[in-house]
Amino acid sequence: MLGGLLGFVATSALAGILAAAAVTPVLALSSVAATNAINVFENLPSYLAIDQLSQKSNIYATQTDGTNVLLASFYDQNRVEVEWDAISQFVKDAAVAGEDPRFYDHGGVDLQGTVRAVLRTASGSATQGGSSITQQYVKNVLVQKCEVLQDKTDQDVCYLAATETTPDRKLKEMRMAIGLEKKYTKNDILRQYLNITGFGGTVYGIEAAANYYYATTAATLTLPESASLVAIVNNPGKFQLDHPASDTNGGANGYAANKSRRDYILGEMLTHGKISQEQHDSAVATPIEPIITQPSTGCKTAGSNAFFCAYVTKQLLHDPAFGKNQDSRQLNFRRGGYSVYTSLDLDLQNAAVATLAANVPSTYPGWDVGGVVTSVEVGTGRVLAMAQNKDYSQDPAVQSTGANYTAINYNTDFDQGGSSGFQPGSTYKVFTLGEWLAEGHSLNERVDSRRKSDWGVFKDSCNGNASYVFNPKNDDNESGSNYSALQSTIGSINTGYIGMAKKLDLCGIRKTAEAFGVHRATLGPLAQGPSSVLGTNEIAPLTMAAAFAGIANDGTTCTPVGIDSVTGPGGAGIPISQSDCTQSVSSAVAAGMTYAMHRVMTEGTANQSYRNTSPRVPMIGKTGTTDGNKDTWMSGASSRVATVAGVVSVTGSDNQRRIYFESGQAATARHRMWPDVMSIANAKYGGGSLHRSISQDGSR
């Protein structure tokens, strides 16, 4: 049989069809007769495109000077695809010399190597390689196509077909290799081979291998480093360099297995004239000393920015621009090589992180304490800061080591970070104020604000009128019986606001809140009973920040977004969902709201935050304290930035006025944190007038 095979090869070569002759030994090992070999081979599919490879996606923040700062990377395969000029010539020469010395001479299939491999296989020896670089590339591409399949069964079937050791599979691989070489240049094929091939574990491609094993780039690899990395390709499990305790290929024996293969490649490079004798000898004498550099992966590597990073990844998973459903979006993100440029302002973020660290401990004896700061740009919805007093971890084992670890993002909705939200207290009163003005009432109009246990029936055009049998008190036990809407806002008078709501439609108050984008963190409907006027709905801090930005934006609210732009692997922009800006209330109503809320800052319950902010620009604000002082809030905005700062009870209901941190009373931490962030915001963004001229009675 072997004689017949060689005879057929010789005959075909004489006939001028050398490429087809190279596959004839494989055909002979299959069930195809030699006389039909060429026809069968020519009818096999030959097209294989050099497609985009799976590679890691990166999330960035941008510094004031325009410099991008990497927050985190995500990948199934740690790969960074690079161009020809970004790969050391040593790597290219080592790959050719070690894997396929006749690469630049054959047409995709190495006749000599193939015949040798087939003869050894036919004679009963172990299956031999003999694959050219082009064939190896084809195999890797076919495997890549399998790995993007979402169904595990389909993936397993595909992988078997791409890797099984059979003459039929080898034949198809050869046909595609020949077809590939007709379409692409040798350099293109070699470049993509070096980009696609595995270097052990989740490390794929020469750039990631250079980063991981030697803390350098593919362009700057030395000769011995290049040969050492190319050695891994031959058998990653045997030759990879990240198991220093290995008996056969570890630090104690100088990575003996890898060194043997490396030195073989160096010898081949010398034989083929790619390096000099001096270069060869120096490289062989160089010890193998890997510098293993673990790549960042996942939001945990973003440190104090991790919760914002997690918020961004959730936005990606909800954006149909990245796939038809969350599973496909997740897959695309981890394999798509995206660069995600976020809205995070590192100056504000660093201020938020620093003030939380200074004012709210990550744990407190007997109390599950939470601290939050989030900032939104007015008029765009861009999230500028998002921080909390916890360390980020998704690992249950890590979380079990201390209450300082969590993956729950207290600033966002449940579907964006797992939080059920918190009662915002009196900061919610601004929506009753908006409805008050929208229904034609003035700031100077007075209401019955006496304390009473039975407030009677409240109008509710949506759910039916509601009775309110309850005796809410005022924070400072104010007993005034005839407060104006402005006085009730400045002093945050609970009974004044219940009196205002008595003259309004509770359904209208709820709709005004919804017009500012306010919703429960669990995404359930807002409660609209009389008690909700005082802020009993559980709402995410980010939602409240966006609403206050809407008030400051002449009544136009923009949905929060954490992503400015996204580019694909080639640098082309990817369309993404934008902030949706809608008119929440009229300009006249917004003017009345901002006037009253500015007075809250200058002479009301938020004066402490106002005094401590420098530089000052026109600002609005509203404080909030929930029953039993378990949650305390400061929410406010300039014409450019809105910020919410708060101390919350994640679980339990401790009285913050009885608790003291190192920085001071827990209940007043909000007034230390909010100014720290807004001082940076005012210095950087400035701020203009927030309300137009209004008459003495509060009308426009």
Secondary structure, 3 states (H helix, E strand, C coil): CHHHHHHHHHHHHHCCCHHHHHHHHHHHHCCCCHHHHHHHHHCCCCCCCCCCCCECEEEEEECCCCCEEEEEEECCCECCCCCHHHCCHHHHHHHHHHHCCCCCCCCCCCHHHHHHHHHHHHCCCCCCCCCCHHHHHHHHHHHHHHHCCCCHHHHHHHHHHHHCCCHHHHHHHHHHHHHHHHHCCHHHHHHHHHHHCECCCCEECHHHHHHHHHCCCHHHCCHHHHHHHHHHHHCHHHHCCCCCCCCCCCHHHCCHHHHHHHHHHHHHHHHCCCCCHHHHHHHHHCCCCCCCCCCCCCHHHHHHHHHHHHHHHHHHHHCHHHCCCHHHHHHHHHHECCEEEEEEEHHHHHHHHHHHHHHCCCCECCEEEEEEEEEEECCCCEEEEEEECCEECCCHHHHCCCCCEECCCCCCCHHHHCCCCECCHHHHHHHHHHHHHHCCCCCCCECCCCCCCEEEEEECCCCCCEEEECCCCCCCCCCCCCCEHHHHHHCCCHHHHHHHHHCCEHHHHHHHHHHCCCCCCCCCCCCCCHHHHHCCCCECHHHHHHHHHHHHCCCEEECCECEEEEECCCCCECCCCCCCEEECCCHHHHHHHHHHHHHHHHHCCCHHHHHCCCCCCCCEEEEEECHHHCCEEEEEECCCEEEEEEEEEEECCCCHHHCEECCEEHHHCHHHHHHHHHHHHHHHHCCCCCCCCCCCCCCC
